[in-house]
């Protein structure tokens, strides 16, 4: 069950990262080769990685990684939906909306990561949170959430951890391929422009 959740989470992170990469220049009209575009390409995967490793040691009262994912992906889906619904807006306005939504979502991601590790470092602070989620145990439709968060029903072994580590690192692979493809395309484009410039100079001379 955990491996399936991690796989779904990885697919969401990859799709979100590619969306940000494409919409950055295509709709928001920002600088195509901006380094922030490429930083943003890998930030969601980094957040996913940091949250996932928070669950690689035993926590007696709550699955920290799953709880982090619940908040993290709720934030991603909410931001994604907002950006998608505002696409019809004119480009110059969408640019501002896009940047504001990115700043808010990245700040929110940082808060979620810090919150998860705060609870990990200070377990007593999370007991009340654990008690809150445990209320879902007897709530129809929400009991699955407590099942996922309950460390007693989701015990991990070395094999599970290795699988999760592999899934987490694999989120970077397609993003790296996109980065390499884009760099190669821009290099070919630059080479073509240089060749055209040389031809024009030769004609002038």
C-alpha positions, 0 to 999 in steps of 0.5 A, spaced: 500 500 500 505 504 501 509 503 495 503 505 491 502 511 495 509 513 493 508 511 486 502 516 485 505 521 489 511 521 484 507 521 478 503 527 481 510 531 483 513 529 476 506 532 472 506 538 477 513 540 475 512 539 468 506 543 468 510 549 471 516 548 466 511 549 460 506 554 463 512 558 465 514 561 458 508 559 454 502 562 458 506 566 463 511 569 458 517 569 463 524 569 461 525 562 457 532 560 460 531 563 467 535 559 472 529 560 476 525 556 471 529 550 472 530 551 480 522 550 480 522 544 475 526 540 481 523 544 487 517 539 488 521 533 487 525 536 493 519 537 497 517 530 496 524 527 497 524 531 504 517 529 506 519 521 504 525 521 508 521 523 514 518 517 515 524 512 514 525 511 522 520 509 527 515 514 530 510 511 535 504 515 534 504 517 527 506 516 520 510 523 518 511 522 511 504 520 509 501 526 513 506 530 510 504 528 503 496 529 505 498 536 506 503 537 501 499 534 495 493 538 497 497 544 496 499 542 489 492 540 487 489 547 490 495 551 486 494 547 480 487 548 480 487 555 481 493 556 475 489 552 470 482 556 472 485 562 471 489 561 464 483 564 460 486 571 463 490 575 459 497 574 459 500 580 463 495 579 468 496 571 468 504 572 469 502 576 476 497 571 478 502 565 476 508 568 480 504 570 486 501 563 486 508 560 485 511 564 491 505 562 496 505 554 494 513 554 495 512 558 501 507 553 503 511 547 501 517 549 506 512 550 512 509 543 511 516 540 510 519 544 517 512 542 520 513 535 519 520 535 521 518 539 527 514 534 529 519 529 528 524 532 533 519 534 538 514 528 538 510 530 544 508 536 540 504 531 535 500 527 540 494 531 539 495 531 532 495 524 532 489 524 537 485 528 532 487 523 526 485 517 530 478 520 531 477 518 523 478 511 525 470 510 526 468 515 521 465 512 515 469 515 509 475 517 513 477 511 516 482 510 510 486 516 512 487 514 519 489 507 516 494 510 512 497 514 518 497 509 523 504 506 524 501 500 527 498 498 521 503 500 516 510 497 519 516 498 514 521 494 513 528 494 509 525 492 503 519 497 503 524 503 505 529 501 499 523 501 494 521 508 497 528 510 496 528 508 489 521 511 487 523 518 490 530 518 487 526 516 480 522 522 480 528 526 478 530 522 472 524 525 468 526 532 470 533 531 468 531 528 461 527 534 460 533 539 462 537 535 458 532 535 452 531 543 453 539 544 453 540 540 447 534 544 443 537 551 445 544 549 443 542 547 436 538 553 436 544 557 438 548 553 433 543 555 427 543 562 429 550 563 429 550 559 422 545 564 419 549 570 422 556 567 418 552 566 412 549 574 412 556 576 414 559 572 408 554 575 403 556 582 406 563 581 405 
